Amino acid sequence: MPELPEVETIRRGLEPALSSHRILSVRILTKKLRWEIIPRDFEDYVVNKSITGLSRRGKYIVMHLDNRAAVVIHLGMSGRLCLFEQTEDVEKHTHIIFNLSNRMELRFRDPRRFGSVEVAPPYSIASFPRFAHLGVEPLSSNFNFQYMKKKTENSTRAIKLVLMNAKIVVGIGNIYANESLFYSRIDPCRIARSLSEKEIKKLVKSAKMVLNAAIKKGGTTLNDFRNAYGEPGFFQLELAVYGRADLPCSECGNPIHKTVLGGRSTFFCPNCQK
């Protein structure tokens, strides 16, 4: 599943190409995604409206329109949001096409159909229901030592599960939780409330560092992630622990271990992350 760096990479790639252009029409090829597409919403609030900018909330991309409505897109597990020339063939599993005034098409493709494309009516994005229970943005100033100290001080859950809880902090999925904990030198199975103040500060700093580094590299392509122009990310070349079971740790040379935590593959160095 694309995580925060992949979604942010797509947002940054699309925004300059979409801003100020008008959506001339919308072709809905499949209504039933994670949540059913409502054609009337697009007709009423999207068609013949100009795009004023793109933002991101967690793993959602928000396309803002000049009537104060917004198109909210989640990539799910296999979704792609890419720009195409109007003359290019439409790929299988393409579910919705936005025909733009710059003679380009923005296409949403999702083989597994776990993604979603929804419309927030004018002036309603602040109360959009999908955002109601989302935690703080990890790259914002709200994700800081004081906040994480409060969220961990009474928690008996493993720190990795806390870090991946979208109700606490959004967008840090499995890959980046593994990497953040490695650079923090914290065992992912540690009970959250056992962390010292120094460790919490280091974890916050490491998470921000890892996410920014991944965005700079265009995200991580392990299976089928592609950016807005169909290009892969390259952060997988710099992964320290994720997917490296039994390979030597880059810091100490001991083998990376793999376990399962919360149903997700978890990678760590037992020597560096004691």
DRENDO-705652 format. One line per 2 residues: for each residue y, x, z of N, C-alpha, C. Coordinates in steps of 0.001 Angstrom, whole numbers. Each point is the difference from the previous one (the first is absolute). Layout:
N
Y/X/Z/Y/X/Z/Y/X/Z | ...
This chain:
274
-1200/845/0/1200/-845/0/1250/880/0 | 954/-261/-899/1245/767/28/669/-120/1366
476/1128/521/678/17/1280/1493/208/-232 | 749/189/1073/1459/43/-119/494/993/-1053
-470/1245/-41/526/932/-1000/-224/-458/-1442 | -1154/-624/-263/-280/-469/-1358/933/-1159/-366
202/-923/940/877/-1141/-268/1441/464/-162 | 426/931/837/1367/524/-110/183/771/-1307
-1023/713/-430/71/714/-1283/210/-977/-1150 | -732/-1110/25/159/-1019/-1044/1397/-608/55
456/-316/1207/1348/-591/141/1075/929/-580 | -75/1263/356/1003/958/-483/-68/183/-1512
-1197/-81/-538/-146/150/-1442/520/-1196/-774 | -175/-1188/567/389/-1223/-697/1478/-333/121
589/296/1136/1359/-500/260/1020/376/-1068 | 112/1268/-412/1005/307/-1027/-280/-648/-1352
-1272/-293/-271/-357/-608/-1288/208/-1512/2 | 23/-613/1198/96/-1451/86/1386/-509/367
720/771/801/1289/-479/514/968/-365/-1116 | 648/-1141/194/1010/-560/-906/-593/-680/-1227
-1305/49/-164/-614/-684/-1140/-436/-1415/381 | 18/-861/-994/-306/-1411/217/-1467/-292/-295
-584/-888/776/-1367/-462/-250/89/-1183/-959 | -402/216/-1243/144/-1030/-1035/-1069/-1077/114
-1207/421/375/-1097/-964/136/-1083/610/862 | -888/-847/496/-1134/447/811/-1264/-654/-541
-986/840/-334/-1295/-512/-458/-1005/135/1140 | -517/-1131/427/-1003/-7/1074/-1369/-181/-646
-793/1057/0/-1309/-27/-639/-1104/-402/974 | 247/228/1293/-957/-373/1050/779/-519/1190
-296/-1198/452/705/-558/1156/-628/421/1320 | -1305/153/9/-707/197/1265/-169/1479/324
967/525/721/-104/1333/570/-312/-179/1480 | 469/905/844/-259/-168/1437/582/-1326/486
1214/-292/-467/589/-1312/194/381/-534/-1370 | -231/-1264/-228/198/-580/-1323/1460/76/-436
200/434/-1238/1337/61/-578/481/-1417/-304 | 1260/-268/332/594/-1320/-250/970/127/-1179
-409/-440/-1189/846/179/-1195/1409/-566/147 | 135/-1120/682/1313/-648/130/1004/917/722
-496/779/947/890/925/711/628/1001/-949 | -791/502/-942/516/970/-958/993/-660/-953
-309/-1209/-422/901/-728/-899/1338/-288/680 | -56/-389/1266/1222/-400/712/846/1183/466
-655/1071/458/731/1061/694/9/1363/-696 | -862/199/-1002/-172/1343/-558/457/119/-1454
-405/-927/-839/315/84/-1425/1507/-77/-222 | 497/899/-861/1421/130/-341/848/509/1163
-641/685/916/731/630/1112/-39/1523/-176 | 1030/675/465/85/1456/-106/-538/666/1260
-608/1165/-191/-546/772/1108/1107/878/578 | 262/-133/1290/1078/765/630/-510/1248/728
-1300/70/236/-549/1172/672/-1394/-253/519 | -644/1057/436/-1351/-95/574/5/635/1386
-690/-648/923/-173/568/1329/-1476/-64/358 | -324/547/1162/-1389/-12/464/-42/-426/1451
-960/-844/336/-263/-349/1405/-1475/224/232 | -337/1038/777/-1397/357/162/-590/370/-1343
-1053/-714/-398/-637/257/-1291/401/-1043/-1059 | 1060/-762/294/512/-981/-950/1172/573/-784
49/-274/-1291/1162/312/-831/794/-1289/-172 | 1306/81/234/871/-1176/-92/987/203/-1142
-74/-879/-982/904/48/-1147/1105/-1031/224 | 1220/480/269/1124/-878/331/694/-482/-1265
388/-1279/-12/630/-617/-1166/1434/-408/315 | 792/-214/-1059/1426/-262/211/296/-1380/574
-994/-871/93/181/-1294/649/-449/28/1457 | -271/1232/518/-441/241/1377/-1446/-405/254
-721/-350/-1068/-1448/-193/124/-658/1372/-118 | -1305/50/203/-707/1284/-98/-1443/-242/-407
-549/956/-741/-1422/-1/-330/-670/1013/920 | -1007/-441/743/-669/845/992/-1401/321/-507
-298/1287/-139/-1260/431/-620/-784/897/940 | -1275/-297/158/-913/858/759/-1105/436/-953
-299/1298/-14/-971/543/-955/-1450/-238/403 | -236/-440/1242/-1376/-207/434/-769/1306/-8
-1258/-42/-439/-838/1192/-13/39/741/-1330 | 243/-742/-1085/-121/625/-1325/1142/-361/-942
1090/-547/556/1088/-464/-853/848/1120/-586 | 519/-248/-1185/935/922/-650/1197/-788/-492
1173/587/144/1240/-594/-486/650/1029/-903 | -72/-235/-1310/420/1010/-966/891/-593/-1081
827/867/-588/840/-373/-1133/-705/307/-1309 | 148/-908/-961/-613/175/-1313/989/-403/-1083
-150/597/-1175/686/-517/-1179/-573/-1378/-322 | 828/-880/-523/-462/-1356/-303/-1103/-22/-1048
-61/1040/-821/-992/40/-1075/-1367/521/460 | -67/547/1224/-1266/563/477/-990/-1096/357
-1269/273/-269/-1052/-967/311/-28/-288/1498 | -328/-1233/329/-104/-413/1402/-1400/321/507
-71/790/1066/-1291/400/557/-706/-1165/679 | -1320/102/53/-791/-965/738/415/26/1469
-70/-1140/665/353/-164/1416/1509/27/236 | 791/-145/-1092/1441/-174/171/255/-1465/315
720/-269/1095/137/-1378/493/1388/-595/-190 | 1015/851/-43/1351/-543/-183/850/1028/-737
845/-483/-921/835/868/-823/1446/-483/66 | 900/895/368/1429/-290/16/608/595/-1270
530/-853/-856/634/431/-1244/1473/284/283 | 440/1241/-229/1324/438/424/970/147/-1160
1287/-1/341/1041/74/-1021/123/1387/-625 | -653/1012/564/26/1345/-587/-1181/230/-943
-636/-1099/-415/-1121/21/-941/-1260/656/594 | -61/-1/1308/-1179/493/707/-679/-1163/720
-1225/248/439/-731/-993/789/-480/648/1290 | 202/-696/1089/-545/406/1280/-1277/-807/203
-1132/719/104/-1296/-683/73/-709/302/1315 | -548/-1049/591/-803/150/1213/-1462/-196/-361
-783/1062/256/-1423/0/-318/-793/252/1267 | -1059/-761/215/-768/141/1241/-1438/-483/-224
-932/919/-264/-1388/-402/-263/-635/-788/1148 | 311/372/1241/-645/-677/1132/731/-1267/455
1216/-161/-455/808/-1183/312/249/-194/1496 | 119/1107/735/372/-83/1414/1512/142/180
706/323/-1085/1444/122/70/674/-1358/-85 | 1328/3/5/732/-1266/-42/1361/187/-647
481/-1082/-634/1343/-50/-574/590/-1347/411 | 1022/40/838/592/-1225/527/1508/21/-161
602/-1170/113/1448/-136/-108/573/-474/1326 | 1010/698/466/768/-445/1159/1263/-669/-534
223/-1276/272/1186/-695/-508/1289/679/468 | 1133/-346/-613/1269/633/372/272/-5/1497
458/1134/504/404/194/1391/-1140/-151/1015 | -1249/145/-448/-1119/-205/926/-818/1260/274
343/1124/-627/-844/1183/127/-47/510/1446 | 1064/-180/754/16/484/1386/-1035/-710/862
-351/-1218/-382/-990/-758/774/-1307/-186/-769 | -247/868/-984/-1211/-127/-806/-1231/96/908
-908/-973/-81/-1103/-72/979/-926/1205/19 | -184/692/-1126/-904/1164/-17/550/1162/840
1308/-25/261/626/1092/742/87/-273/1500 | -354/-1208/402/283/-454/1366/-597/897/1076
-1196/516/-224/-686/753/1043/-84/1500/-303 | 799/474/-928/-36/1419/-334/783/826/1019
-528/1182/294/654/902/939/1127/782/-642 | 408/1074/641/1129/792/-490/-418/844/-1200
987/390/-787/-227/909/-1122/-123/1430/535 | -1037/727/-372/-209/1331/563/1029/1042/-414
717/-238/-1105/1015/950/-430/1390/-387/500 | 65/-1043/802/1278/-430/552/227/614/1371
1233/-97/479/330/527/1331/-642/-829/1106 | -454/-1215/-320/-646/-852/1008/-1375/521/401
-607/805/-867/-1281/623/321/324/1332/668 | -8/-9/1317/425/1172/748/-841/151/1275
296/1012/766/-767/283/1213/22/-1171/977 | 1171/-571/246/103/-1087/973/-851/-1199/-420
48/-308/-1291/-769/-1146/-498/-1498/240/150 | -487/1162/-431/-1433/273/70/-479/200/1436
843/509/862/-376/120/1413/-277/-1377/583 | 853/-955/-343/-173/-1371/489/-1273/-626/-554
-312/295/-1277/-1162/-612/-647/-1319/657/424 | 62/1204/543/-1246/700/362/-262/54/1492
1012/-190/831/-149/297/1423/-1039/-856/713 | -280/-1197/-514/-1011/-849/630/-1185/-305/-904
-56/686/-1142/-1038/-300/-986/-1284/784/267 | -1113/-723/-12/-1312/638/153/-687/192/-1348
711/-240/-1076/-559/181/-1345/134/1452/-422 | -831/392/-968/108/1342/-569/1362/150/-669
601/1153/126/1338/209/-541/43/-215/-1509 | -1058/305/-709/3/-234/-1449/116/-1481/-311
-663/-845/767/65/-1444/-233/1387/-541/325 | 654/566/994/1373/-391/320/924/363/-1154
-179/1200/-524/846/485/-1085/-179/-824/-1273 | -1188/-569/-189/-281/-789/-1194/264/-1489/180
439/-403/1178/250/-1409/281/1344/-408/-602 | -27/-836/-1033/1228/-389/-704/949/-809/867
-491/-542/1107/886/-724/909/826/963/848 | -412/1266/22/720/1019/755/854/843/-938
-626/550/-1031/722/796/-1006/-643/-275/-1352 | 808/-241/-1021/-537/-447/-1287/-236/1165/-954
-1049/-140/-799/-179/898/-1134/-796/1255/224 | -296/343/1265/-796/1207/243/-1468/-399/-69
-567/102/-1162/-1397/-362/-196/-919/1136/410 | -1230/-100/-415/-1043/915/465/256/1459/-381
382/231/-1240/215/1374/-446/1049/695/866 | 1150/-652/149/1129/649/648/-115/7/1518
-789/-907/557/-277/62/1439/-839/1237/304 | -1026/245/-826/-817/1210/161/850/1262/-77
852/69/-1007/818/1186/-213/1026/185/1120 | 630/-1089/421/1008/84/1058/-601/492/1304
-1180/-470/323/-655/415/1238/-443/1458/-65 | -381/450/-1176/-371/1412/-137/1205/898/291
1128/-300/-610/1174/838/202/573/-143/1411 | -372/-1080/691/406/-175/1396/-958/686/957
-1148/451/-536/-1067/616/799/-555/-980/1043 | -128/-1269/-415/-497/-1051/881/-1308/-548/-556
-1022/-71/830/-1275/-603/-390/231/-1481/-298 | -421/-495/-1167/246/-1405/-351/-650/-1004/949
-1036/444/736/-692/-898/917/626/-43/1397 | 1011/821/228/665/17/1304/539/-1376/353
-166/-408/1263/598/-1239/474/1516/158/-28 | 678/-985/-554/1438/128/-249/787/307/1273
-350/-640/1097/788/185/1217/-185/1383/623 | -963/780/-509/-226/1339/541/925/1042/-616
751/-372/-1035/884/960/-658/1181/371/897 | 336/1255/-13/1167/463/747/1268/-293/-798
1145/115/653/1263/-216/-699/169/1000/-1140 | -421/1226/244/90/1028/-1032/-852/-370/-1202
-1194/-527/231/-890/-383/-1103/554/-1184/-777 | 597/-956/694/583/-1159/-682/1145/443/-908
842/883/509/1110/514/-815/-520/723/-1232 | -1052/783/188/-567/744/-1121/-645/-941/-1017
-624/-1076/477/-633/-959/-902/1035/-706/-862 | 1086/-446/604/1071/-657/-758/550/944/-1064
259/1238/388/536/993/-934/-992/286/-1124 | -1279/132/344/-1018/310/-1009/-188/-1148/-979
16/-1237/497/-166/-1167/-873/1120/-63/-1033 | 1229/212/444/1135/-12/-924/-122/1132/-1016
-420/1174/474/-147/1152/-884/-1055/-250/-1068 | -1156/-520/405/-1096/-254/-934/397/-1053/-1033
627/-1081/437/392/-1067/-926/1039/497/-1006 | 983/737/469/1024/529/-916/-593/990/-997
-930/834/471/-651/954/-898/-813/-715/-1069 | -685/-1087/402/-804/-767/-949/877/-688/-1040
1132/-541/435/925/-636/-944/518/1028/-1003 | 311/1188/491/503/1065/-877/-1013/368/-1073
-1296/-119/330/-1066/323/-949/-450/-1213/-816 | 679/-1126/181/-351/-1187/-787/-1174/-773/538
-328/191/1299/-1106/-725/598/-1338/705/-191 | -1056/-697/406/-1355/546/-67/-846/-834/-953
-593/630/-980/-913/-684/-918/-1424/429/318 | -760/-888/652/-1407/266/278/-894/-759/-967
407/-1207/-344/-790/-804/-937/833/-374/-1224 | 813/-1071/141/690/-483/-1195/1495/-188/178
603/584/1040/1440/-161/155/758/658/-1146 | 999/-722/-522/912/534/-1011/1412/-473/342
995/801/-360/1376/-393/273/492/-989/-1057 | 1306/-243/-30/559/-1009/-900/-175/334/-1469
-315/1260/-296/-164/423/-1387/-1432/428/-308 | -929/-404/878/-1413/279/-235/-452/1386/372
823/737/756/-328/1374/369/-603/57/1406 | -932/914/244/-607/120/1330/916/744/963
-297/-143/1301/683/811/1000/-760/1300/201 | 608/934/751/-617/1318/154/-125/452/1451
266/-891/962/-76/434/1395/-1444/282/420 | -975/-545/-729/-1403/272/346/-320/1489/-54
781/758/-753/-215/1445/-88/419/721/1282 | 737/-704/860/502/607/1224/-591/-614/1263
-989/-868/-133/-589/-636/1171/-681/1045/873 | 297/-47/1284/-546/991/933/-1374/-395/525
-212/-1307/248/-1286/-431/568/-635/-1174/-736 | 805/-917/-502/-577/-1216/-587/-902/337/-1191
-1224/-523/33/-957/219/-1085/-578/1397/-45 | 195/808/1056/-429/1399/-27/-1121/282/1009
-846/-975/250/-1106/185/951/-847/1214/-373 | -268/829/996/-835/1212/-103/693/1165/-694
1189/-211/-524/756/1102/-594/765/730/1104 | 356/1260/-208/686/747/1052/1425/-496/236
370/-55/1267/1367/-353/378/949/1082/-522 | 1119/-425/-537/972/948/-553/676/827/1081
-91/-458/1254/652/716/1093/-944/974/712 | -1231/-470/273/-894/822/822/-1307/387/-696
-322/-641/-1120/-1217/336/-733/-1239/-735/434 | 66/-715/1116/-1157/-784/439/-151/-1238/-869
-1225/-557/-103/-200/-1153/-887/690/-1266/504 | 538/-741/-953/600/-1299/299/-1124/-987/296
180/-802/1039/-986/-1015/372/423/-1369/-525 | -992/-855/-178/250/-1377/-422/-691/-951/966
707/-1045/397/-587/-1053/809/555/-1325/-501 | -386/-1094/624/517/-1315/-374/714/-587/1215
1212/-441/-204/820/-552/1075/658/-1275/-502 | -295/-1098/659/550/-1273/-456/-463/-374/-1386
-1195/447/-371/-549/-311/-1312/544/869/-1118 | 817/1005/323/600/851/-1034/-457/1442/186
-211/680/-1121/-362/1413/33/1128/792/659 | -401/868/916/987/752/786/-365/1478/-58
977/820/-381/-229/1429/-188/882/791/971 | -577/1040/604/771/803/940/-662/1355/183
761/945/529/-516/1305/337/-232/43/1514 | -1242/67/456/-276/-25/1442/543/1214/727
309/1062/-723/575/1190/631/1512/-121/155 | 670/-468/-1042/1463/-133/51/455/-1260/719
-833/-1031/-32/387/-1297/578/-868/-285/1228 | 124/814/1028/-829/-141/1196/495/-1154/855
